[in-house]
Every structure is written in structure tokens, then in C-alpha cells.
Amino acid sequence: MPWYAWLILILAIGSIVGGLMMLRDTAKKLPLTEEQLKRIHERNAEQDAKDAEER
């Protein structure tokens, strides 16, 4: 492969890795109240029960 193909390949990989690292650094946790967490866990349990029932 010519040198400019390697350069384009390295730039593309660097761009992808840099974008993923920037995305990871800017990710934030959602502040949820205890009530919201409780509702989420209840819904997850209901969905798990439905999934187990369908199998």
C-alpha cells in the first residue's frame, strides 16, 4: 500500500478512537430519586417475569 493510504487509515482509526474517548469522558450519570429507581427495578422485574413466561 502506498504511504498516503496508510496515512488515511491511521487518521480514520485515530478519529474513531478519539471520538469514543471523548464520548466516554463526557458521559454523565442520571441523577435519579429513590422512587424513580424503585419504579425502574419493578418494571425490570415485571419484564423479566414476562420474558421467562414467554420461553
Sequence and secondary structure as in RCSB ss.txt:
>XXXX:A:sequence
MPWYAWLILILAIGSIVGGLMMLRDTAKKLPLTEEQLKRIHERNAEQDAKDAEER
>XXXX:A:secstr
  HHHHHHHHHHHHHHHHHHHHHHHH       HHHHHHHHHHHHHHHHHHHHH 
